[in-house]
Amino acid sequence: MKDFRGLIVWRKSHELTLEVYALTKLFPKEELFGLSNQMRRSSSSIPTNIAEGSGRGSNADFQRFLQMAFGSASELDYQLLLCRDLTYMAETRYMELYESLLEVKKMLASLIRKIQSEK
């Protein structure tokens, strides 16, 4: 069993999730059950899958959950772009969140490759 709290990628994705929750609090009320909910779910899915995968018994299981986390990160990538284009956030805020997300995606890809090479 690995402690997910010790993984930098988990910490970064948790911080990103907190940022997404703060951002979506500012969305129009009509987005409460739409885009706001989708973004919260996709962002929280990233650290959740990392945590769940780290508790699995094998590297293959861990890798599968990391790939699901990467998929959720890609989903959030589009949702952030949509928010920017709907003017729910400023371009500068979009770039900050995008850079954080890009860092998480790179870290996930690197960890997936590392686990693959250990097979």
ROTOR-990241 format. One record per residue: residue in one letter; chain; z, y, x of N, C-alpha, C, O in turn; residue number from 0. Coordinates in Angstrom, 2 decimals, decimal comma. Example, Ala and Ser with C-alpha at 12.3 -4.5 7.8 and 13.67 -1.06 7.14 Angstrom:
BEGIN
+----+----+---------+---------+---------+---------+---------+---------+---------+---------+---------+---------+---------+---------+-----+
: aa : ch :     nc3 :     nc2 :     nc1 :    cac3 :    cac2 :    cac1 :     cc3 :     cc2 :     cc1 :     oc3 :     oc2 :     oc1 :   i :
+----+----+---------+---------+---------+---------+---------+---------+---------+---------+---------+---------+---------+---------+-----+
:  a :  A :    7,80 :   -5,69 :   13,19 :    7,80 :   -4,50 :   12,30 :    7,80 :   -3,30 :   13,20 :    8,46 :   -3,32 :   14,24 :   0 :
:  s :  A :    7,08 :   -2,25 :   12,85 :    7,14 :   -1,06 :   13,67 :    7,87 :    0,03 :   12,90 :    8,04 :    1,14 :   13,41 :   1 :
+----+----+---------+---------+---------+---------+---------+---------+---------+---------+---------+---------+---------+---------+-----+
# end
This chain:
BEGIN
+----+----+---------+---------+---------+---------+---------+---------+---------+---------+---------+---------+---------+---------+-----+
: aa : ch :     nc3 :     nc2 :     nc1 :    cac3 :    cac2 :    cac1 :     cc3 :     cc2 :     cc1 :     oc3 :     oc2 :     oc1 :   i :
+----+----+---------+---------+---------+---------+---------+---------+---------+---------+---------+---------+---------+---------+-----+
:  m :  A :    0,00 :   -1,19 :    0,84 :    0,00 :    0,00 :    0,00 :    0,00 :    1,25 :    0,88 :    0,81 :    1,38 :    1,80 :   0 :
:  k :  A :   -0,91 :    2,14 :    0,58 :   -1,00 :    3,41 :    1,31 :   -0,34 :    4,50 :    0,48 :   -0,38 :    4,46 :   -0,75 :   1 :
:  d :  A :    0,28 :    5,47 :    1,14 :    0,87 :    6,59 :    0,41 :   -0,19 :    7,68 :    0,28 :   -0,55 :    8,32 :    1,27 :   2 :
:  f :  A :   -0,69 :    7,88 :   -0,93 :   -1,75 :    8,86 :   -1,16 :   -1,32 :   10,27 :   -0,79 :   -2,17 :   11,08 :   -0,43 :   3 :
:  r :  A :   -0,02 :   10,58 :   -0,85 :    0,46 :   11,93 :   -0,53 :    0,20 :   12,31 :    0,92 :    0,16 :   13,49 :    1,27 :   4 :
:  g :  A :    0,03 :   11,31 :    1,77 :   -0,24 :   11,56 :    3,18 :   -1,71 :   11,81 :    3,49 :   -2,05 :   12,16 :    4,62 :   5 :
:  l :  A :   -2,57 :   11,65 :    2,50 :   -4,00 :   11,86 :    2,71 :   -4,35 :   13,34 :    2,49 :   -4,08 :   13,90 :    1,43 :   6 :
:  i :  A :   -4,94 :   13,95 :    3,49 :   -5,31 :   15,36 :    3,38 :   -6,29 :   15,57 :    2,23 :   -6,20 :   16,57 :    1,52 :   7 :
:  v :  A :   -7,20 :   14,64 :    2,04 :   -8,18 :   14,78 :    0,96 :   -7,48 :   14,78 :   -0,40 :   -7,92 :   15,47 :   -1,32 :   8 :
:  w :  A :   -6,41 :   14,01 :   -0,53 :   -5,67 :   14,03 :   -1,81 :   -5,02 :   15,41 :   -1,99 :   -5,10 :   16,00 :   -3,07 :   9 :
:  r :  A :   -4,37 :   15,91 :   -0,94 :   -3,70 :   17,23 :   -1,04 :   -4,69 :   18,34 :   -1,39 :   -4,41 :   19,18 :   -2,24 :  10 :
:  k :  A :   -5,85 :   18,33 :   -0,73 :   -6,87 :   19,35 :   -0,99 :   -7,40 :   19,24 :   -2,42 :   -7,61 :   20,25 :   -3,09 :  11 :
:  s :  A :   -7,61 :   18,02 :   -2,89 :   -8,12 :   17,85 :   -4,25 :   -7,06 :   18,20 :   -5,29 :   -7,39 :   18,67 :   -6,38 :  12 :
:  h :  A :   -5,80 :   17,97 :   -4,97 :   -4,71 :   18,37 :   -5,87 :   -4,66 :   19,90 :   -5,97 :   -4,52 :   20,45 :   -7,06 :  13 :
:  e :  A :   -4,76 :   20,57 :   -4,83 :   -4,78 :   22,04 :   -4,83 :   -5,96 :   22,58 :   -5,62 :   -5,83 :   23,56 :   -6,36 :  14 :
:  l :  A :   -7,12 :   21,94 :   -5,48 :   -8,30 :   22,34 :   -6,23 :   -8,07 :   22,18 :   -7,74 :   -8,46 :   23,03 :   -8,53 :  15 :
:  t :  A :   -7,43 :   21,10 :   -8,12 :   -7,11 :   20,86 :   -9,53 :   -6,21 :   21,97 :  -10,07 :   -6,43 :   22,46 :  -11,17 :  16 :
:  l :  A :   -5,22 :   22,36 :   -9,31 :   -4,34 :   23,45 :   -9,73 :   -5,13 :   24,74 :   -9,91 :   -4,87 :   25,51 :  -10,84 :  17 :
:  e :  A :   -6,08 :   24,99 :   -9,03 :   -6,93 :   26,18 :   -9,14 :   -7,81 :   26,13 :  -10,39 :   -8,00 :   27,14 :  -11,06 :  18 :
:  v :  A :   -8,33 :   24,95 :  -10,70 :   -9,16 :   24,80 :  -11,89 :   -8,33 :   25,03 :  -13,15 :   -8,79 :   25,67 :  -14,09 :  19 :
:  y :  A :   -7,12 :   24,52 :  -13,17 :   -6,24 :   24,75 :  -14,33 :   -5,96 :   26,24 :  -14,50 :   -5,98 :   26,75 :  -15,62 :  20 :
:  a :  A :   -5,72 :   26,94 :  -13,40 :   -5,47 :   28,38 :  -13,48 :   -6,72 :   29,11 :  -13,98 :   -6,61 :   30,02 :  -14,80 :  21 :
:  l :  A :   -7,88 :   28,73 :  -13,49 :   -9,13 :   29,35 :  -13,90 :   -9,38 :   29,14 :  -15,39 :   -9,72 :   30,09 :  -16,11 :  22 :
:  t :  A :   -9,22 :   27,92 :  -15,85 :   -9,56 :   27,62 :  -17,24 :   -8,60 :   28,25 :  -18,24 :   -8,92 :   28,36 :  -19,42 :  23 :
:  k :  A :   -7,43 :   28,66 :  -17,79 :   -6,52 :   29,41 :  -18,67 :   -7,13 :   30,73 :  -19,11 :   -6,76 :   31,29 :  -20,14 :  24 :
:  l :  A :   -8,07 :   31,23 :  -18,31 :   -8,69 :   32,54 :  -18,56 :   -9,96 :   32,43 :  -19,41 :  -10,55 :   33,45 :  -19,78 :  25 :
:  f :  A :  -10,39 :   31,22 :  -19,72 :  -11,61 :   31,03 :  -20,49 :  -11,43 :   31,49 :  -21,93 :  -10,30 :   31,59 :  -22,42 :  26 :
:  p :  A :  -12,54 :   31,78 :  -22,60 :  -12,45 :   32,13 :  -24,03 :  -11,83 :   30,99 :  -24,84 :  -11,98 :   29,82 :  -24,49 :  27 :
:  k :  A :  -11,14 :   31,32 :  -25,90 :  -10,45 :   30,32 :  -26,73 :  -11,40 :   29,24 :  -27,25 :  -11,00 :   28,09 :  -27,40 :  28 :
:  e :  A :  -12,66 :   29,61 :  -27,52 :  -13,59 :   28,61 :  -28,05 :  -13,94 :   27,52 :  -27,04 :  -14,52 :   26,50 :  -27,40 :  29 :
:  e :  A :  -13,59 :   27,73 :  -25,78 :  -13,83 :   26,72 :  -24,74 :  -12,65 :   25,78 :  -24,53 :  -12,71 :   24,88 :  -23,69 :  30 :
:  l :  A :  -11,57 :   25,98 :  -25,28 :  -10,36 :   25,19 :  -25,07 :  -10,63 :   23,68 :  -25,10 :  -10,12 :   22,94 :  -24,26 :  31 :
:  f :  A :  -11,42 :   23,23 :  -26,07 :  -11,70 :   21,80 :  -26,19 :  -13,09 :   21,44 :  -25,68 :  -13,54 :   20,31 :  -25,85 :  32 :
:  g :  A :  -13,75 :   22,39 :  -25,06 :  -15,08 :   22,16 :  -24,50 :  -15,04 :   22,13 :  -23,00 :  -14,48 :   21,21 :  -22,39 :  33 :
:  l :  A :  -15,63 :   23,14 :  -22,41 :  -15,77 :   23,19 :  -20,96 :  -14,42 :   23,20 :  -20,24 :  -14,28 :   22,57 :  -19,19 :  34 :
:  s :  A :  -13,46 :   23,89 :  -20,79 :  -12,13 :   23,94 :  -20,17 :  -11,55 :   22,53 :  -20,04 :  -11,07 :   22,16 :  -18,97 :  35 :
:  n :  A :  -11,60 :   21,77 :  -21,10 :  -11,07 :   20,41 :  -21,10 :  -11,86 :   19,51 :  -20,14 :  -11,28 :   18,71 :  -19,41 :  36 :
:  q :  A :  -13,18 :   19,65 :  -20,14 :  -14,01 :   18,84 :  -19,24 :  -13,70 :   19,12 :  -17,78 :  -13,61 :   18,21 :  -16,96 :  37 :
:  m :  A :  -13,53 :   20,40 :  -17,46 :  -13,25 :   20,76 :  -16,07 :  -11,88 :   20,27 :  -15,63 :  -11,71 :   19,82 :  -14,49 :  38 :
:  r :  A :  -10,92 :   20,36 :  -16,50 :   -9,59 :   19,87 :  -16,16 :   -9,62 :   18,36 :  -15,94 :   -8,97 :   17,85 :  -15,03 :  39 :
:  r :  A :  -10,36 :   17,67 :  -16,77 :  -10,43 :   16,21 :  -16,64 :  -11,17 :   15,80 :  -15,37 :  -10,71 :   14,92 :  -14,65 :  40 :
:  s :  A :  -12,30 :   16,44 :  -15,09 :  -13,05 :   16,05 :  -13,89 :  -12,30 :   16,42 :  -12,62 :  -12,31 :   15,66 :  -11,65 :  41 :
:  s :  A :  -11,66 :   17,60 :  -12,60 :  -10,93 :   17,99 :  -11,39 :   -9,72 :   17,09 :  -11,15 :   -9,47 :   16,68 :  -10,02 :  42 :
:  s :  A :   -8,97 :   16,79 :  -12,21 :   -7,78 :   15,94 :  -12,03 :   -8,16 :   14,49 :  -11,74 :   -7,36 :   13,74 :  -11,18 :  43 :
:  s :  A :   -9,36 :   14,10 :  -12,12 :   -9,82 :   12,75 :  -11,84 :  -10,00 :   12,50 :  -10,34 :   -9,88 :   11,36 :   -9,88 :  44 :
:  i :  A :  -10,27 :   13,54 :   -9,59 :  -10,47 :   13,38 :   -8,15 :   -9,19 :   12,89 :   -7,47 :   -9,20 :   11,80 :   -6,89 :  45 :
:  p :  A :   -8,07 :   13,64 :   -7,52 :   -6,85 :   13,14 :   -6,88 :   -6,28 :   11,91 :   -7,58 :   -5,62 :   11,09 :   -6,94 :  46 :
:  t :  A :   -6,52 :   11,78 :   -8,88 :   -6,02 :   10,61 :   -9,60 :   -6,68 :    9,34 :   -9,07 :   -5,99 :    8,34 :   -8,82 :  47 :
:  n :  A :   -7,99 :    9,36 :   -8,89 :   -8,69 :    8,18 :   -8,37 :   -8,30 :    7,88 :   -6,93 :   -8,21 :    6,72 :   -6,54 :  48 :
:  i :  A :   -8,07 :    8,92 :   -6,13 :   -7,61 :    8,70 :   -4,76 :   -6,25 :    8,01 :   -4,79 :   -6,02 :    7,04 :   -4,05 :  49 :
:  a :  A :   -5,36 :    8,50 :   -5,63 :   -4,01 :    7,91 :   -5,74 :   -4,08 :    6,47 :   -6,22 :   -3,44 :    5,58 :   -5,65 :  50 :
:  e :  A :   -4,86 :    6,23 :   -7,27 :   -4,94 :    4,87 :   -7,81 :   -5,56 :    3,92 :   -6,80 :   -5,07 :    2,80 :   -6,61 :  51 :
:  g :  A :   -6,62 :    4,36 :   -6,14 :   -7,27 :    3,50 :   -5,16 :   -6,39 :    3,17 :   -3,97 :   -6,46 :    2,07 :   -3,42 :  52 :
:  s :  A :   -5,56 :    4,12 :   -3,59 :   -4,68 :    3,86 :   -2,44 :   -3,62 :    2,82 :   -2,75 :   -3,06 :    2,19 :   -1,86 :  53 :
:  g :  A :   -3,35 :    2,64 :   -4,03 :   -2,37 :    1,64 :   -4,43 :   -2,95 :    0,27 :   -4,68 :   -2,22 :   -0,66 :   -5,01 :  54 :
:  r :  A :   -4,23 :    0,13 :   -4,53 :   -4,89 :   -1,17 :   -4,73 :   -4,73 :   -2,02 :   -3,49 :   -4,36 :   -1,54 :   -2,42 :  55 :
:  g :  A :   -5,01 :   -3,30 :   -3,64 :   -4,72 :   -4,25 :   -2,58 :   -5,74 :   -4,37 :   -1,48 :   -5,45 :   -4,96 :   -0,44 :  56 :
:  s :  A :   -6,93 :   -3,82 :   -1,68 :   -7,95 :   -4,03 :   -0,66 :   -8,71 :   -2,74 :   -0,36 :   -8,71 :   -1,79 :   -1,15 :  57 :
:  n :  A :   -9,34 :   -2,73 :    0,80 :  -10,17 :   -1,59 :    1,16 :  -11,38 :   -1,46 :    0,23 :  -11,83 :   -0,35 :   -0,05 :  58 :
:  a :  A :  -11,89 :   -2,60 :   -0,25 :  -13,03 :   -2,55 :   -1,16 :  -12,64 :   -1,84 :   -2,46 :  -13,40 :   -1,03 :   -2,98 :  59 :
:  d :  A :  -11,45 :   -2,13 :   -2,97 :  -10,97 :   -1,44 :   -4,17 :  -10,77 :    0,05 :   -3,90 :  -11,15 :    0,90 :   -4,70 :  60 :
:  f :  A :  -10,17 :    0,35 :   -2,75 :   -9,94 :    1,75 :   -2,39 :  -11,27 :    2,50 :   -2,30 :  -11,38 :    3,62 :   -2,79 :  61 :
:  q :  A :  -12,26 :    1,88 :   -1,68 :  -13,57 :    2,50 :   -1,54 :  -14,19 :    2,75 :   -2,92 :  -14,77 :    3,81 :   -3,15 :  62 :
:  r :  A :  -14,06 :    1,81 :   -3,84 :  -14,62 :    1,96 :   -5,19 :  -13,99 :    3,16 :   -5,89 :  -14,69 :    3,93 :   -6,55 :  63 :
:  f :  A :  -12,68 :    3,33 :   -5,75 :  -12,00 :    4,48 :   -6,38 :  -12,36 :    5,79 :   -5,70 :  -12,43 :    6,83 :   -6,35 :  64 :
:  l :  A :  -12,59 :    5,75 :   -4,39 :  -13,04 :    6,96 :   -3,70 :  -14,43 :    7,37 :   -4,18 :  -14,73 :    8,56 :   -4,29 :  65 :
:  q :  A :  -15,28 :    6,39 :   -4,45 :  -16,61 :    6,69 :   -4,98 :  -16,51 :    7,29 :   -6,38 :  -17,29 :    8,18 :   -6,72 :  66 :
:  m :  A :  -15,57 :    6,82 :   -7,18 :  -15,37 :    7,42 :   -8,50 :  -14,86 :    8,86 :   -8,35 :  -15,27 :    9,75 :   -9,10 :  67 :
:  a :  A :  -13,98 :    9,09 :   -7,38 :  -13,50 :   10,45 :   -7,12 :  -14,67 :   11,34 :   -6,71 :  -14,74 :   12,50 :   -7,13 :  68 :
:  f :  A :  -15,58 :   10,81 :   -5,91 :  -16,75 :   11,58 :   -5,49 :  -17,63 :   11,92 :   -6,69 :  -18,17 :   13,02 :   -6,78 :  69 :
:  g :  A :  -17,78 :   10,98 :   -7,60 :  -18,54 :   11,23 :   -8,82 :  -17,91 :   12,35 :   -9,65 :  -18,62 :   13,21 :  -10,18 :  70 :
:  s :  A :  -16,60 :   12,33 :   -9,77 :  -15,90 :   13,39 :  -10,50 :  -16,06 :   14,73 :   -9,81 :  -16,17 :   15,77 :  -10,47 :  71 :
:  a :  A :  -16,07 :   14,73 :   -8,48 :  -16,28 :   15,96 :   -7,72 :  -17,68 :   16,51 :   -7,98 :  -17,86 :   17,73 :   -8,09 :  72 :
:  s :  A :  -18,67 :   15,64 :   -8,08 :  -20,03 :   16,07 :   -8,39 :  -20,11 :   16,64 :   -9,80 :  -20,83 :   17,62 :  -10,03 :  73 :
:  e :  A :  -19,40 :   16,05 :  -10,72 :  -19,34 :   16,57 :  -12,09 :  -18,74 :   17,98 :  -12,10 :  -19,26 :   18,88 :  -12,76 :  74 :
:  l :  A :  -17,64 :   18,15 :  -11,36 :  -17,00 :   19,46 :  -11,28 :  -17,92 :   20,48 :  -10,61 :  -17,92 :   21,66 :  -10,97 :  75 :
:  d :  A :  -18,70 :   20,03 :   -9,66 :  -19,65 :   20,90 :   -8,97 :  -20,57 :   21,58 :  -10,00 :  -20,76 :   22,79 :   -9,97 :  76 :
:  y :  A :  -21,13 :   20,79 :  -10,90 :  -22,00 :   21,37 :  -11,93 :  -21,22 :   22,28 :  -12,88 :  -21,69 :   23,35 :  -13,25 :  77 :
:  q :  A :  -20,03 :   21,85 :  -13,27 :  -19,24 :   22,64 :  -14,22 :  -18,88 :   24,01 :  -13,66 :  -18,87 :   25,00 :  -14,39 :  78 :
:  l :  A :  -18,59 :   24,07 :  -12,38 :  -18,31 :   25,36 :  -11,74 :  -19,56 :   26,26 :  -11,78 :  -19,46 :   27,45 :  -12,06 :  79 :
:  l :  A :  -20,70 :   25,67 :  -11,50 :  -21,96 :   26,41 :  -11,56 :  -22,21 :   26,94 :  -12,97 :  -22,61 :   28,09 :  -13,15 :  80 :
:  l :  A :  -21,97 :   26,10 :  -13,96 :  -22,14 :   26,51 :  -15,35 :  -21,21 :   27,67 :  -15,69 :  -21,63 :   28,63 :  -16,33 :  81 :
:  c :  A :  -19,97 :   27,59 :  -15,27 :  -19,00 :   28,67 :  -15,52 :  -19,46 :   29,98 :  -14,90 :  -19,35 :   31,04 :  -15,51 :  82 :
:  r :  A :  -19,97 :   29,89 :  -13,70 :  -20,48 :   31,09 :  -13,06 :  -21,63 :   31,68 :  -13,86 :  -21,69 :   32,89 :  -14,10 :  83 :
:  d :  A :  -22,56 :   30,82 :  -14,27 :  -23,73 :   31,29 :  -14,99 :  -23,39 :   31,81 :  -16,40 :  -24,11 :   32,64 :  -16,95 :  84 :
:  l :  A :  -22,29 :   31,32 :  -16,97 :  -21,82 :   31,82 :  -18,26 :  -20,95 :   33,07 :  -18,08 :  -20,45 :   33,62 :  -19,06 :  85 :
:  t :  A :  -20,78 :   33,49 :  -16,86 :  -19,95 :   34,64 :  -16,45 :  -18,48 :   34,48 :  -16,85 :  -17,82 :   35,45 :  -17,20 :  86 :
:  y :  A :  -17,99 :   33,25 :  -16,79 :  -16,57 :   33,00 :  -17,01 :  -15,77 :   33,26 :  -15,73 :  -14,54 :   33,30 :  -15,76 :  87 :
:  m :  A :  -16,48 :   33,45 :  -14,62 :  -15,83 :   33,80 :  -13,36 :  -16,81 :   34,60 :  -12,51 :  -18,02 :   34,51 :  -12,67 :  88 :
:  a :  A :  -16,25 :   35,37 :  -11,60 :  -17,06 :   36,19 :  -10,70 :  -17,68 :   35,31 :   -9,61 :  -17,20 :   34,22 :   -9,32 :  89 :
:  e :  A :  -18,75 :   35,81 :   -9,04 :  -19,44 :   35,09 :   -7,97 :  -18,51 :   34,80 :   -6,79 :  -18,57 :   33,72 :   -6,21 :  90 :
:  t :  A :  -17,64 :   35,74 :   -6,45 :  -16,72 :   35,53 :   -5,32 :  -15,76 :   34,38 :   -5,61 :  -15,47 :   33,58 :   -4,73 :  91 :
:  r :  A :  -15,26 :   34,31 :   -6,84 :  -14,35 :   33,21 :   -7,22 :  -15,09 :   31,88 :   -7,22 :  -14,57 :   30,86 :   -6,78 :  92 :
:  y :  A :  -16,32 :   31,92 :   -7,72 :  -17,14 :   30,70 :   -7,70 :  -17,29 :   30,20 :   -6,27 :  -17,12 :   29,00 :   -6,01 :  93 :
:  m :  A :  -17,61 :   31,08 :   -5,34 :  -17,82 :   30,67 :   -3,95 :  -16,55 :   30,10 :   -3,33 :  -16,62 :   29,14 :   -2,57 :  94 :
:  e :  A :  -15,41 :   30,68 :   -3,65 :  -14,13 :   30,15 :   -3,15 :  -13,91 :   28,71 :   -3,64 :  -13,58 :   27,83 :   -2,85 :  95 :
:  l :  A :  -14,10 :   28,51 :   -4,93 :  -13,89 :   27,17 :   -5,49 :  -14,95 :   26,19 :   -5,00 :  -14,65 :   25,03 :   -4,72 :  96 :
:  y :  A :  -16,18 :   26,67 :   -4,91 :  -17,26 :   25,81 :   -4,42 :  -16,98 :   25,36 :   -2,99 :  -17,17 :   24,18 :   -2,67 :  97 :
:  e :  A :  -16,53 :   26,26 :   -2,14 :  -16,21 :   25,90 :   -0,75 :  -15,09 :   24,87 :   -0,69 :  -15,14 :   23,94 :    0,12 :  98 :
:  s :  A :  -14,08 :   25,03 :   -1,52 :  -12,99 :   24,06 :   -1,57 :  -13,50 :   22,70 :   -2,03 :  -13,14 :   21,66 :   -1,48 :  99 :
:  l :  A :  -14,34 :   22,72 :   -3,05 :  -14,90 :   21,48 :   -3,57 :  -15,80 :   20,81 :   -2,53 :  -15,75 :   19,60 :   -2,36 : 100 :
:  l :  A :  -16,60 :   21,60 :   -1,85 :  -17,48 :   21,06 :   -0,81 :  -16,67 :   20,39 :    0,30 :  -17,05 :   19,33 :    0,80 : 101 :
:  e :  A :  -15,56 :   21,00 :    0,67 :  -14,68 :   20,40 :    1,69 :  -14,14 :   19,05 :    1,21 :  -14,11 :   18,09 :    1,97 : 102 :
:  v :  A :  -13,71 :   18,98 :   -0,05 :  -13,20 :   17,73 :   -0,61 :  -14,31 :   16,67 :   -0,62 :  -14,07 :   15,52 :   -0,25 : 103 :
:  k :  A :  -15,50 :   17,05 :   -1,03 :  -16,61 :   16,09 :   -1,07 :  -16,94 :   15,56 :    0,32 :  -17,20 :   14,36 :    0,48 : 104 :
:  k :  A :  -16,93 :   16,43 :    1,32 :  -17,20 :   15,99 :    2,69 :  -16,11 :   15,03 :    3,18 :  -16,40 :   14,03 :    3,84 : 105 :
:  m :  A :  -14,87 :   15,34 :    2,85 :  -13,75 :   14,49 :    3,26 :  -13,84 :   13,12 :    2,57 :  -13,59 :   12,09 :    3,20 : 106 :
:  l :  A :  -14,19 :   13,12 :    1,30 :  -14,34 :   11,86 :    0,57 :  -15,47 :   11,02 :    1,18 :  -15,30 :    9,82 :    1,41 : 107 :
:  a :  A :  -16,60 :   11,65 :    1,45 :  -17,74 :   10,93 :    2,04 :  -17,36 :   10,34 :    3,39 :  -17,73 :    9,21 :    3,70 : 108 :
:  s :  A :  -16,63 :   11,10 :    4,19 :  -16,20 :   10,62 :    5,49 :  -15,25 :    9,43 :    5,37 :  -15,37 :    8,45 :    6,10 : 109 :
:  l :  A :  -14,32 :    9,52 :    4,44 :  -13,36 :    8,42 :    4,24 :  -14,07 :    7,18 :    3,71 :  -13,75 :    6,06 :    4,11 : 110 :
:  i :  A :  -15,03 :    7,36 :    2,83 :  -15,80 :    6,22 :    2,33 :  -16,55 :    5,54 :    3,48 :  -16,54 :    4,32 :    3,59 : 111 :
:  r :  A :  -17,20 :    6,34 :    4,32 :  -17,92 :    5,77 :    5,48 :  -16,95 :    5,04 :    6,42 :  -17,27 :    3,96 :    6,93 : 112 :
:  k :  A :  -15,79 :    5,60 :    6,63 :  -14,80 :    4,97 :    7,51 :  -14,38 :    3,60 :    6,97 :  -14,29 :    2,63 :    7,73 : 113 :
:  i :  A :  -14,13 :    3,54 :    5,69 :  -13,72 :    2,27 :    5,09 :  -14,87 :    1,26 :    5,14 :  -14,64 :    0,07 :    5,38 : 114 :
:  q :  A :  -16,11 :    1,72 :    4,93 :  -17,26 :    0,83 :    5,01 :  -17,40 :    0,24 :    6,40 :  -17,75 :   -0,93 :    6,54 : 115 :
:  s :  A :  -17,13 :    1,03 :    7,41 :  -17,29 :    0,56 :    8,79 :  -16,20 :   -0,43 :    9,18 :  -16,35 :   -1,16 :   10,16 : 116 :
:  e :  A :  -15,10 :   -0,46 :    8,43 :  -14,00 :   -1,39 :    8,73 :  -14,25 :   -2,77 :    8,15 :  -13,47 :   -3,69 :    8,41 : 117 :
:  k :  A :  -15,30 :   -2,92 :    7,37 :  -15,59 :   -4,23 :    6,73 :  -16,06 :   -5,23 :    7,73 :  -16,34 :   -6,38 :    7,38 : 118 :
+----+----+---------+---------+---------+---------+---------+---------+---------+---------+---------+---------+---------+---------+-----+
# end
